Amino acid sequence: MLTLKDKTALVTGAASGIGRDAALTLARQGVEIYAADIDTAGGQKTVDEIAAYGGTAHLVTLDVTSAEAWAAAVDTIAKTSGQLHVLINSAGIMITQTIEACTLETYQRQQKINVESVWIGCKTALDLMTETAARDGTASIINLSSTLGLVGGRMFSAYCAS
């Protein structure tokens, strides 16, 4: 039977929403969590909740749009844990505007956070995850998205595109 006990996961967007729920769920299965978010107060709450029931979690302050921040986060995991079995790209924002009201800058911000950051994260974590998989037999990248990527919504022009 597949077990997650003693595995390591990096979860972006861990301060709230789906990222937070993913971090808590994995921690309950015995996974060491690196809870990553730009919202350090929210991220710390997630880490504290995991610790309160005996799980292991670390706060990683991460601006997912920064390649340098991703490199630092993965380097921290490599140095402290030496392994990375799971990367969950859950960080994202939803800007609610019609296409008429949405500026190019707003659109580009939405894309940078919701799309580009996923690619940066996968690329940056790949070497450590490949090493982990070679040693332990498995590693997984989970990229979350929204049904609004399949079905349009008038107030979500930039979000639907991302």
C-alpha positions in Angstrom: 0.0 0.0 0.0 1.2 3.5 -0.9 2.1 5.5 2.1 2.9 9.2 2.4 4.5 8.8 5.9 8.0 10.3 6.0 7.7 12.0 2.6 8.4 15.7 2.1 6.1 18.2 0.4 6.4 21.8 -0.7 3.0 23.5 -0.9 2.6 26.9 -2.3 -0.3 29.1 -1.3 -0.3 27.3 2.1 -1.5 30.3 4.0 -5.1 29.9 2.9 -7.6 28.1 0.7 -6.7 25.0 -1.2 -3.0 25.3 -0.4 -3.7 25.4 3.3 -6.1 22.4 3.1 -3.6 20.4 1.0 -0.8 21.1 3.6 -3.0 20.1 6.5 -4.2 17.0 4.7 -0.7 15.8 3.8 0.6 16.6 7.3 -2.1 14.4 8.8 -0.7 11.6 6.6 2.8 12.0 8.1 4.3 14.2 5.4 6.9 16.8 6.4 5.4 20.1 5.1 7.2 23.2 3.7 4.3 25.7 3.8 5.2 28.4 1.3 3.4 31.7 0.9 4.1 35.4 0.6 1.6 35.8 3.4 3.9 34.9 6.3 1.3 35.4 9.0 -1.2 33.0 7.3 1.6 30.6 6.5 2.7 30.6 10.1 -0.9 29.8 11.2 -0.8 26.7 9.0 2.5 25.6 10.4 1.3 26.2 13.9 -1.9 24.1 13.3 0.2 21.3 11.9 2.6 21.4 14.9 -0.4 21.5 17.3 -1.4 17.9 16.3 2.2 16.6 16.2 3.0 17.1 12.5 6.2 18.6 11.1 6.0 21.8 9.2 8.3 24.7 8.2 7.3 28.2 7.0 8.9 29.2 3.7 8.4 32.8 2.7 8.0 32.6 -1.0 7.1 35.1 -3.7 6.2 32.5 -6.4 6.9 35.0 -9.1 10.6 35.2 -8.2 13.1 32.7 -9.6 15.5 33.7 -6.9 13.0 33.1 -4.1 12.2 29.7 -5.6 15.9 28.8 -5.7 16.3 29.8 -2.0 13.2 27.8 -1.0 14.3 24.6 -2.8 17.9 25.1 -1.5 16.5 25.3 2.1 14.6 22.1 1.6 17.6 20.3 0.1 19.8 21.4 3.1 17.3 20.7 5.8 15.4 17.6 4.5 17.5 16.4 1.7 14.4 15.3 -0.2 11.3 16.5 -2.0 8.6 14.0 -2.9 5.7 16.3 -3.6 5.4 19.8 -5.1 1.9 21.3 -5.0 1.6 24.5 -7.0 -1.5 26.0 -5.4 -0.6 29.7 -5.1 -2.8 31.9 -7.2 -5.0 35.1 -7.3 -8.4 35.8 -8.8 -8.9 39.3 -10.0 -12.6 40.0 -10.7 -12.9 42.4 -13.6 -14.5 42.5 -17.0 -12.2 42.5 -19.9 -13.2 46.1 -20.5 -12.0 47.2 -17.0 -8.9 45.0 -16.9 -5.7 46.7 -17.7 -2.7 45.1 -19.3 -0.8 45.4 -16.1 -3.5 43.6 -14.1 -3.7 40.9 -16.8 0.1 40.4 -16.7 0.1 40.2 -12.9 -2.5 37.5 -13.0 -0.5 35.5 -15.6 2.8 35.9 -13.7 1.3 34.6 -10.4 -1.0 31.9 -11.8 1.0 30.6 -14.8 4.6 31.7 -14.9 5.2 30.8 -11.2 4.1 27.2 -11.8 6.7 26.8 -14.5 9.4 28.5 -12.4 8.6 26.2 -9.4 8.6 23.0 -11.5 11.9 23.9 -13.2 13.5 24.9 -9.9 12.4 21.8 -7.9 13.1 19.3 -10.7 16.6 18.4 -9.8 15.9 17.7 -6.1 12.7 15.8 -7.0 14.6 13.7 -9.6 17.2 12.9 -6.9 14.5 12.0 -4.5 12.7 9.8 -7.0 15.9 8.0 -7.9 16.5 7.1 -4.3 12.9 6.6 -3.1 11.1 5.5 -6.2 8.7 8.4 -6.7 8.1 12.1 -6.7 5.0 14.0 -7.9 4.2 17.5 -9.1 0.6 18.6 -8.7 -0.4 21.8 -10.5 -3.9 23.0 -9.4 -6.2 25.0 -11.7 -9.7 26.2 -11.8 -12.8 25.2 -13.8 -12.9 28.8 -15.0 -10.0 27.7 -17.2 -12.5 25.6 -19.1 -15.6 27.8 -18.9 -15.5 31.6 -19.3 -16.9 34.1 -16.9 -17.6 37.8 -17.6 -16.0 39.1 -14.4 -13.0 36.8 -14.6 -11.3 37.7 -18.0 -7.7 37.6 -16.8 -8.3 34.8 -14.4 -9.9 32.6 -17.1 -7.0 33.2 -19.3 -4.6 32.1 -16.6 
